[in-house]
Amino acid sequence: LTAQNYKARCFSLQSELDTSEAVQKDFVQLSQSLQIQLEKIRQSEQEVRWQWEDDVENCSGCGTSVVKMKPRPRCLHCCKIFCTSCVQHTVPSGPTRRPANVCQVCHTLLNRQVN
């Protein structure tokens, strides 16, 4: 291989490393966020999970305003109110395995319990 080829290969490997590090950083941030949210769910085991629509103005996931949404979308597992985007995940529910909308944290939790 020539010096030019080595430089090109080195540049390519550096680019792959940078991409890999960025993906790893994103994964760590997502994992930490999910752990925090899961811990909040576990801590709320002694509380009523249902959120009254009049008490909630912002999505429990991303913070987007849900004031104008009627009815306000909610996760059918943790019963918190979310925007439509944050409850787009589904899990099979009940004897007919009907799809139920859930938030990302509950989707992760329920899928882990199934596997």
Phi and psi in degrees as a GROMACS rama.xvg file:
@    title "Ramachandran Plot"
@    xaxis  label "Phi"
@    yaxis  label "Psi"
@TYPE xy
-88.8949  168.787  THR-2
-60.4526  -37.0375  ALA-3
-61.3049  -43.7586  GLN-4
-64.7639  -40.1842  ASN-5
-63.458  -41.4643  TYR-6
-62.9402  -44.6192  LYS-7
-63.153  -43.181  ALA-8
-65.8165  -40.5246  ARG-9
-62.9433  -44.1122  CYS-10
-61.7884  -43.3854  PHE-11
-62.8329  -44.8528  SER-12
-65.4995  -39.111  LEU-13
-64.0516  -41.2628  GLN-14
-62.4029  -43.5901  SER-15
-63.4471  -39.7307  GLU-16
-63.7144  -45.4594  LEU-17
-59.5969  -44.2565  ASP-18
-63.3569  -44.1626  THR-19
-61.7512  -41.8983  SER-20
-65.466  -39.313  GLU-21
-65.1965  -42.9529  ALA-22
-63.5522  -42.6456  VAL-23
-62.662  -41.949  GLN-24
-62.7537  -44.4443  LYS-25
-61.5537  -41.7366  ASP-26
-63.0207  -43.289  PHE-27
-62.846  -43.5459  VAL-28
-62.9361  -44.1943  GLN-29
-63.8217  -43.3391  LEU-30
-61.238  -43.7663  SER-31
-64.2847  -41.8495  GLN-32
-61.921  -44.7273  SER-33
-64.1596  -38.5902  LEU-34
-64.2484  -41.2736  GLN-35
-63.9509  -46.2768  ILE-36
-65.3433  -39.295  GLN-37
-64.2834  -39.971  LEU-38
-64.1129  -37.9768  GLU-39
-62.6434  -40.3768  LYS-40
-64.084  -44.3298  ILE-41
-62.8819  -39.1529  ARG-42
-68.2041  -25.6916  GLN-43
-88.901  11.118  SER-44
-59.4256  -26.4522  GLU-45
-92.7229  2.2617  GLN-46
-112.224  159.266  GLU-47
-69.9513  127.898  VAL-48
-81.0468  -26.2631  ARG-49
-59.9249  133.461  TRP-50
-108.056  128.22  GLN-51
-74.5899  136.252  TRP-52
-55.5875  -39.6841  GLU-53
-67.9294  -18.403  ASP-54
-89.5549  -10.507  ASP-55
-118.672  124.323  VAL-56
-107.932  -22.5827  GLU-57
-127.415  150.679  ASN-58
-57.7441  134.939  CYS-59
-69.559  -15.1393  SER-60
-94.9228  -60.0252  GLY-61
-108.516  -9.57969  CYS-62
87.2924  0.663966  GLY-63
-63.0996  144.644  THR-64
-63.8183  134.302  SER-65
-119.46  14.4063  VAL-66
-57.9531  -40.2729  VAL-67
-85.1633  -4.97924  LYS-68
-85.0697  123.811  MET-69
-135.468  124.051  LYS-70
-69.7348  157.995  PRO-71
-78.128  131.533  ARG-72
-64.2506  144.597  PRO-73
-140.77  156.814  ARG-74
-76.2333  128.4  CYS-75
-80.2848  1.07463  LEU-76
-102.315  -55.9186  HIS-77
-90.6749  -10.9583  CYS-78
69.2985  11.5593  CYS-79
-80.763  154.713  LYS-80
-89.4104  134.759  ILE-81
-134.091  170.023  PHE-82
-79.2826  167.873  CYS-83
-58.3298  -39.154  THR-84
-64.3836  -33.6635  SER-85
-84.4062  -6.44737  CYS-86
-121.831  39.4492  VAL-87
-87.4137  -9.77108  GLN-88
-78.0237  149.65  HIS-89
-131.247  152.05  THR-90
-133.253  148.902  VAL-91
-70.1119  139.101  PRO-92
-139.019  145.013  SER-93
75.5579  179.789  GLY-94
-64.7938  -26.8795  PRO-95
-92.9932  2.01154  THR-96
57.3656  36.4736  ARG-97
-66.5275  139.728  ARG-98
-67.9651  131.374  PRO-99
-117.453  132.152  ALA-100
-73.2603  131.918  ASN-101
-139.349  160.571  VAL-102
-76.3061  171.804  CYS-103
-62.2151  -43.0855  GLN-104
-63.3093  -47.0338  VAL-105
-66.6839  -35.3674  CYS-106
-60.8748  -46.1907  HIS-107
-62.9242  -45.5338  THR-108
-62.8955  -47.5416  LEU-109
-68.899  -36.8809  LEU-110
-68.6428  -33.6253  ASN-111
-68.3307  -36.3644  ARG-112
-69.4478  -31.849  GLN-113
-72.1429  -40.8883  VAL-114
